Amino acid sequence: MLGRRIAQHGLTLVVTALLGGFLSATLVRLAPGFDADETALDPHLSSQSIQALRQDRAGQHNLLTFYIRSLRLALHGDLGTSLSLKQPVSTLLHDRIPLTFRVVSVGLLMSWAGVLALALSTSSARTPAYDLLATVTAGLLLCVPAAVLALLSVLWNLPGALAIALIIFPRDYRYTRNLLDKAYSLPHIVTARAKGISPRRILFWHVIPIVGPQLLALAGVSVSLALGAAIPVEALCGLAGIGQLAWQAALARDLPLLVNISVLVTLVTLLANYSADVIGHAWRGPQA
Amino acid sequence: MSLWRKLACGVLLLVVAVSLAASWFAPAGYSKQDREAAGAPPSREHWLGTDEIGRDRFARVLYGTRISLLLAPAAALVSTLLAALVGGLAGYLGGVWARSAMAVTDLFLSLPWLFLLITVRAMLPLNVSPTFSVLVTFLLLGLLGWTAAARVLCASASSIKNSDFVRQARASGVRGSRLFWIHVLPNLKPVLYAQFWISIPAFILSEANLGILGLGVAEPLPSWGSLLKELEGLVSVGEEPWKFVPLFLLVLVVTSFQLLLSGRDEVAA
């Protein structure tokens, strides 16, 4: 059953990644101004050079041909060359993935540490003032645009990872808090509390087994949130990661770069969601 | 209605009223330059000072609020209608239609929202007239923001389709589009309302993000996004606190929407 689920997710992953890349390429191809090439306007270029540029550009006109050719080359490790940065896409991705991976993972860890600490303490302590403070803090953070949080982190010299943590914290907190509240109000947990069983035992024996799979699913979704947050954070904090590269590629309408980043982001997002689903399924056991 | 909701409603009405009366509060307009007072701090003439090219910041905040507060609901309406059409029809038709529609939805959802937004926005011309840039920005939000709502509506339509009254209508001979328009769609109203209201603050925040990243409303038209872009030039938070007024207003409005929505998001879920 688990093997079938993994195979099903694997197939969906590949199909969605391919379709995502194709959709992205279609959007870029249909974008106004795609046919305009600024380099051809250079007065220093000879007519042969301009002709060569046009021929190179013509290869990208048929979208399907372009995408199939790119895919074939990608299978051999050649992801094409960035039109705006004039560098191989694989080199650009290779250089920038480690930074984004670090910033996003640290941001996620910080966010989840805060979410779990705050949600567990408010749900178990049930002190109205503390509860209100936590809700108001999360609510206010939810109302601030991600790009403003990135700007404020620059102003206060805070690390980019903290900005990402602050962006995803309120979203995760809200759901985690609701899940824990529902779990703590279940009859058998209320009975356990009334019988005087220690809060730690209630948490590990009764609450976590119930909310664990759902929290895992939420963790999977928060990877997508963190990747989205990486764009303003990296663009405004001057971090040379994938988010900044996506930003530059989008502004420059850099087709090969944009298609590859889209496929990469789609893959990572789906991989995180499906991993969370498979682990959650294994956790719930065969009866689920 | 709770006290907090009444307060939120009051705040929203006040902000909308003041922004609609922008030409009365700030007759000079949002683009008139006072070159003698470029980058000036707050004064009797310019309550929130002027920007770096001498435009009155108070006027720009009022006009920007008007743009964001009028067009975000318009974008929310577009996205809700699209979601109703795609999600509602998919749920109603079921089978291969539902699977195909949800596959497309999943495809959109597999890319982070802001990533999708900046990618598509950057594909459209950036050097356009201010009015066109406003339309493009908010239309884009409406056209791309329907996917999550479509999922919810598909599930709701599917459950309504299998409810007793729809079965009874079908047994009485009601068929096809009539069944959908007369019996299914009106019963999706609570979910549609909830999705509409949820989308408004989300779109206000998205416009702000786009504006700060330079992909929102074009100059000289103001919007909360373009006003917040001014924060980029600050050296410290305490340096020019009046520049934070648009942020304060945005947080106030979005918080008011969140308070108003506190019951509706359960309906949407």
Interface residues (C-beta under 8 A of the other chain):
Chain A: T16 L19 G20 L23 S24 L27 V28 L30 A31 P32 G33 G139 L140 L142 C143 V144 P145 A146 A147 V148 L151 L152 L155 W156 S224 L225 L227 G228 A229 I231 P232 A235 L236 A246 W247 A250 L251 R253 L258 S262 V265 T266 T269 L270
Chain B: D106 L107 S110 L111 P112 W113 L114 F115 I118 T119 V120 R121 A122 M123 L124 P125 L126 P201 L205 A208 N209 I212 L213 G225 L228 L231 E232 L234 V235 S236 V237 L247 L250 V251 V254 T255 Q258
